[in-house]
Amino acid sequence: MNDHRMTITEVAERIRVTPKTIIRWEQSGKVNPSKRDWRGWRVYDKNDLKRLRNFKETIIYEEEEVR
């Protein structure tokens, strides 16, 4: 997975959220916007996947602390 690019659907499936959730995180400024390919489609690499997974885990952790 050195230069493997993933679509938003692939990333969403791996971190168990919907693609729309990732788009909302980007639009609200909670995570940095994704890179785009020549067509304007979002593309992600392994570092982006780690970053999004960590963000999701932070949200879950904060929600559990509130309960």
C-alpha positions in Angstrom: 0.0 0.0 0.0 2.9 2.3 -0.6 1.3 4.5 -3.3 -2.1 2.9 -3.3 -4.9 5.5 -3.6 -8.3 4.8 -2.1 -11.7 6.3 -2.8 -13.8 7.9 -0.2 -16.0 4.8 -0.2 -13.1 2.5 0.5 -11.9 4.7 3.3 -15.4 5.0 4.8 -15.8 1.2 4.7 -12.5 0.7 6.5 -13.3 3.1 9.3 -16.9 2.2 9.4 -18.6 5.5 8.6 -20.4 6.7 5.6 -18.8 8.7 2.8 -21.1 11.6 3.7 -19.7 11.6 7.3 -16.2 12.1 5.9 -17.5 14.9 3.7 -19.2 16.6 6.7 -16.0 16.4 8.7 -14.1 18.0 5.9 -16.7 20.7 5.3 -16.9 21.6 9.0 -13.1 21.9 9.2 -12.8 19.0 11.7 -10.4 17.2 9.3 -8.2 18.6 6.5 -9.8 18.3 3.0 -8.7 15.4 0.9 -6.5 15.5 -2.1 -8.3 15.4 -5.5 -7.4 13.6 -8.7 -7.5 15.0 -12.2 -11.3 14.4 -12.2 -11.8 16.3 -9.0 -12.6 13.1 -7.1 -11.4 12.7 -3.5 -8.4 10.4 -3.1 -6.8 9.1 0.0 -3.6 7.3 1.0 -2.6 5.3 4.0 -1.7 8.4 6.0 -5.1 9.9 5.3 -6.7 6.7 6.4 -4.8 6.8 9.7 -5.6 10.4 10.3 -9.4 9.8 9.7 -9.3 6.6 11.9 -7.6 8.5 14.7 -10.1 11.4 14.4 -13.1 8.9 14.6 -11.5 7.2 17.7 -11.1 10.6 19.4 -14.8 11.4 18.8 -15.8 8.0 20.3 -13.5 8.5 23.3 -14.9 11.9 24.0 -18.5 10.6 23.7 -17.8 7.9 26.2 -16.3 10.4 28.6 -19.4 12.5 28.5 -21.7 9.6 29.5 
